[in-house]
Amino acid sequence: MAKPILRITNLHKSYGQVEVLHGVDLAVEAGEVVVIIGPSGSGKSSLLSCINFLEPFEAGEVVFDSKPVGFGPAGAASRMRLPEQHLNVLRRELGMVFQQFNLFPHMTVLQNITEAPIRVKGVAPQLAIEQARRLLKKVGLEAKEKSYPHSLSGGQQQRIAIARALAMEPKLMLFDEVTSALDPELKGEVLRVMRALAEDGMTMLVVTHELGFAREIADRVVFMENGRIVEAGTPEQLFEHPRSERTRQFLSSFQAV
């Protein structure tokens, strides 16, 4: 049986005296779309930040593509933080898109997308430009390559952020509430791009409050609360036949709105 591309084991994360992740276990298979839902403050975004080590964690293990993230392999005599170079290599294959677009304001759309492939991966500029144009077509913004971020709508900027992450050809894409700052019309633009990625077989771990979208694209849905995974299952299992009373309450609160 193939190893999962991402395996999280007994993960604990604290901010000061407040523990936000309490022993989380989760695995993601290659080609799988896993969507994490749950109330605000349940630890969803903190979990994504630990996966690519934007936030160090106090205990547990994250293994991406068979390589430990952040700290040396489990079972070692002492918990050793791995060198930054090791982490940078892993991050080349681990794309992340945030709620905020984080585009470089002084660069055109095309420059935003080609910067990392050229500087980090050493891709020839012309090849990087050709790839960027293919990605712009994929996200429906091929006419915007010479534009600057300030001239784009929020939905357009978020689609550019997705294209920029895809330019590194990641093995796993992390999406952290990427539509929460957008109005409904712009939100639909971004969700269409993510839906197409799922259909293309991109491995994705998605944090979202868009429950209809989660039901549509997910292979598996995970419900979190208070830093713990309450339950997980297929969209049909979790949305139609939740085992936990807390999950039922959470889903009912959305249906009542």
C-alpha positions as CSV (number, residue, x, y, z in Angstrom):
1,M,0.0,0.0,0.0
2,A,1.4,3.4,-1.0
3,K,2.4,5.8,1.7
4,P,0.3,9.0,2.0
5,I,1.9,12.1,0.6
6,L,1.2,13.9,3.9
7,R,1.0,12.3,7.3
8,I,0.4,14.2,10.5
9,T,0.8,12.3,13.8
10,N,-0.1,13.5,17.3
11,L,0.5,17.2,16.4
12,H,0.5,19.7,19.3
13,K,0.7,23.4,18.8
14,S,0.6,26.2,21.3
15,Y,0.7,30.0,21.3
16,G,2.1,30.9,24.7
17,Q,0.0,29.1,27.3
18,V,-2.9,28.4,24.9
19,E,-2.8,25.1,23.1
20,V,-4.5,25.3,19.7
21,L,-3.8,21.8,18.4
22,H,-4.4,18.8,20.7
23,G,-2.8,15.7,19.2
24,V,-4.1,15.9,15.6
25,D,-3.7,12.9,13.3
26,L,-4.4,13.2,9.6
27,A,-3.2,11.6,6.4
28,V,-3.7,12.8,2.8
29,E,-3.2,10.4,-0.2
30,A,-1.8,11.6,-3.5
31,G,-4.6,12.9,-5.7
32,E,-7.0,13.3,-2.8
33,V,-8.9,16.4,-2.0
34,V,-9.4,16.8,1.8
35,V,-11.5,19.7,3.0
36,I,-11.3,20.9,6.6
37,I,-14.4,22.6,8.1
38,G,-15.2,23.8,11.6
39,P,-16.0,27.0,13.6
40,S,-13.6,29.9,13.7
41,G,-10.8,29.3,16.2
42,S,-10.9,25.5,15.9
43,G,-7.2,25.3,14.8
44,K,-7.8,24.8,11.0
45,S,-5.4,27.6,9.9
46,S,-2.8,26.7,12.5
47,L,-2.8,23.2,11.2
48,L,-2.0,24.4,7.7
49,S,0.7,26.7,9.0
50,C,2.4,23.7,10.8
51,I,2.3,21.6,7.7
52,N,4.8,23.9,5.9
53,F,6.4,25.0,9.1
54,L,5.4,28.6,9.0
55,E,4.6,27.8,12.6
56,P,6.8,25.4,14.6
57,F,5.0,22.9,16.7
58,E,5.7,21.6,20.2
59,A,5.2,17.9,19.7
60,G,4.2,15.4,17.1
61,E,5.4,14.8,13.5
62,V,4.6,16.1,10.0
63,V,5.9,14.0,7.1
64,F,5.5,15.3,3.6
65,D,6.5,13.2,0.6
66,S,8.2,10.7,3.0
67,K,10.4,13.5,4.5
68,P,10.0,15.0,8.0
69,V,9.0,18.7,8.2
70,G,10.7,21.0,10.7
71,F,12.2,18.4,13.0
72,G,14.3,15.3,12.6
73,P,12.6,11.9,12.3
74,A,10.5,10.5,15.0
75,G,12.3,8.1,17.3
76,A,15.6,10.1,17.4
77,A,17.3,10.4,20.7
78,S,16.5,14.2,20.8
79,R,14.1,16.5,18.9
80,M,16.4,18.2,16.4
81,R,15.3,21.1,14.3
82,L,16.2,20.5,10.7
83,P,18.3,23.2,8.8
84,E,16.4,25.9,6.8
85,Q,17.8,24.5,3.6
86,H,16.0,21.2,4.1
87,L,12.7,23.1,4.7
88,N,13.2,25.3,1.6
89,V,13.6,22.2,-0.6
90,L,10.3,20.8,0.8
91,R,8.4,24.0,0.3
92,R,9.2,24.0,-3.4
93,E,6.8,21.1,-3.7
94,L,4.2,22.4,-1.2
95,G,2.1,25.2,-2.5
96,M,0.1,27.5,-0.2
97,V,-2.6,30.1,-0.9
98,F,-3.7,32.4,1.9
99,Q,-6.8,34.5,2.6
100,Q,-4.7,37.6,1.8
101,F,-3.2,37.5,-1.7
102,N,0.3,38.5,-0.8
103,L,1.2,39.5,-4.4
104,F,4.3,41.7,-4.9
105,P,2.7,45.1,-5.6
106,H,5.7,46.4,-7.6
107,M,5.7,43.5,-10.0
108,T,3.3,42.8,-12.9
109,V,1.1,39.7,-12.9
110,L,3.6,37.9,-15.2
111,Q,6.6,38.8,-13.0
112,N,4.7,37.7,-9.8
113,I,4.2,34.2,-11.4
114,T,7.7,33.8,-12.9
115,E,9.8,35.1,-9.9
116,A,10.0,31.9,-7.9
117,P,10.5,29.4,-10.7
118,I,13.4,31.6,-12.0
119,R,15.0,32.5,-8.7
120,V,14.3,29.3,-6.7
121,K,14.2,26.5,-9.2
122,G,16.5,28.0,-11.8
123,V,14.0,27.7,-14.6
124,A,15.1,29.6,-17.8
125,P,13.2,32.9,-18.0
126,Q,11.5,32.1,-21.4
127,L,10.3,28.7,-20.1
128,A,9.0,30.4,-17.0
129,I,7.1,32.9,-19.0
130,E,5.6,30.2,-21.2
131,Q,4.5,28.3,-18.2
132,A,3.1,31.4,-16.6
133,R,1.0,32.2,-19.7
134,R,-0.4,28.6,-19.6
135,L,-1.4,29.1,-16.0
136,L,-2.9,32.5,-16.6
137,K,-5.1,30.9,-19.3
138,K,-6.0,28.1,-16.8
139,V,-7.3,30.7,-14.3
140,G,-8.9,32.8,-17.0
141,L,-6.7,35.9,-16.7
142,E,-4.4,35.6,-19.8
143,A,-5.3,39.2,-20.7
144,K,-3.9,40.5,-17.4
145,E,-0.2,39.5,-17.6
146,K,1.0,43.2,-17.8
147,S,-1.3,44.4,-15.1
148,Y,-0.2,45.3,-11.6
149,P,-2.0,43.9,-8.5
150,H,-3.6,47.2,-7.5
151,S,-5.6,47.3,-10.8
152,L,-7.1,43.9,-10.2
153,S,-10.2,42.9,-8.2
154,G,-9.8,40.7,-5.2
155,G,-11.0,37.6,-7.0
156,Q,-8.5,38.3,-9.8
157,Q,-5.7,38.7,-7.3
158,Q,-6.6,35.5,-5.6
159,R,-6.6,33.6,-8.9
160,I,-3.1,35.1,-9.7
161,A,-2.0,33.9,-6.2
162,I,-3.1,30.4,-7.1
163,A,-1.3,30.6,-10.5
164,R,1.8,31.7,-8.7
165,A,1.7,28.7,-6.3
166,L,1.1,26.3,-9.2
167,A,4.1,27.7,-11.1
168,M,6.3,25.8,-8.7
169,E,4.6,22.6,-9.7
170,P,3.8,21.5,-6.2
171,K,2.8,18.0,-5.2
172,L,0.3,19.3,-2.6
173,M,-1.7,22.5,-2.5
174,L,-2.8,24.1,0.8
175,F,-5.7,26.6,0.6
176,D,-6.4,28.6,3.8
177,E,-9.9,30.3,3.6
178,V,-9.0,31.7,0.2
179,T,-12.5,33.1,-0.5
180,S,-13.4,34.5,2.9
181,A,-12.3,38.1,2.0
182,L,-14.3,38.1,-1.2
183,D,-17.8,39.1,-2.1
184,P,-20.1,36.3,-3.5
185,E,-19.5,37.0,-7.2
186,L,-15.7,37.1,-6.9
187,K,-15.8,34.1,-4.6
188,G,-17.3,32.1,-7.5
189,E,-14.4,32.9,-9.8
190,V,-11.9,31.5,-7.3
191,L,-14.0,28.4,-6.5
192,R,-14.3,27.6,-10.2
193,V,-10.5,27.5,-10.5
194,M,-10.2,25.3,-7.4
195,R,-12.9,23.0,-8.8
196,A,-10.9,22.6,-12.0
197,L,-7.7,21.8,-10.1
198,A,-9.6,19.1,-8.2
199,E,-10.9,17.7,-11.5
200,D,-7.4,17.6,-12.9
201,G,-6.2,15.4,-9.9
202,M,-4.3,18.0,-7.9
203,T,-3.7,16.9,-4.3
204,M,-5.4,19.5,-2.1
205,L,-5.9,20.3,1.6
206,V,-8.5,23.0,1.8
207,V,-9.7,25.0,4.8
208,T,-13.1,26.6,4.0
209,H,-16.5,27.7,5.3
210,E,-18.0,27.1,1.9
211,L,-19.9,23.9,2.8
212,G,-21.6,23.4,-0.6
213,F,-18.2,23.6,-2.2
214,A,-16.7,21.2,0.3
215,R,-19.5,18.7,-0.4
216,E,-18.9,19.1,-4.2
217,I,-15.1,18.7,-4.5
218,A,-14.0,16.7,-1.4
219,D,-13.0,13.1,-1.4
220,R,-13.0,13.4,2.4
221,V,-14.3,16.1,4.8
222,V,-12.7,16.7,8.2
223,F,-14.6,18.5,11.0
224,M,-12.4,20.2,13.6
225,E,-13.3,21.9,16.9
226,N,-11.1,23.1,19.8
227,G,-7.9,21.9,18.1
228,R,-9.1,18.4,17.6
229,I,-10.6,16.3,14.7
230,V,-14.1,15.5,15.8
231,E,-14.9,13.3,12.9
232,A,-14.0,12.7,9.2
233,G,-15.6,10.9,6.3
234,T,-16.9,11.2,2.8
235,P,-19.0,14.2,2.0
236,E,-22.1,12.0,2.0
237,Q,-21.2,10.4,5.4
238,L,-20.3,13.7,7.1
239,F,-23.1,15.9,5.7
240,E,-25.9,13.4,5.6
241,H,-25.1,11.0,8.4
242,P,-22.8,12.8,10.9
243,R,-21.8,10.6,13.9
244,S,-21.0,13.4,16.3
245,E,-23.7,15.5,17.9
246,R,-21.4,18.5,17.7
247,T,-21.0,18.0,13.9
248,R,-24.8,17.9,13.6
249,Q,-25.1,21.2,15.5
250,F,-22.4,22.8,13.4
251,L,-24.1,21.8,10.1
252,S,-27.5,22.8,11.4
253,S,-26.3,26.3,12.2
254,F,-25.3,26.8,8.6
255,Q,-28.6,25.4,7.3
256,A,-30.5,27.8,9.5
257,V,-28.7,30.9,8.1
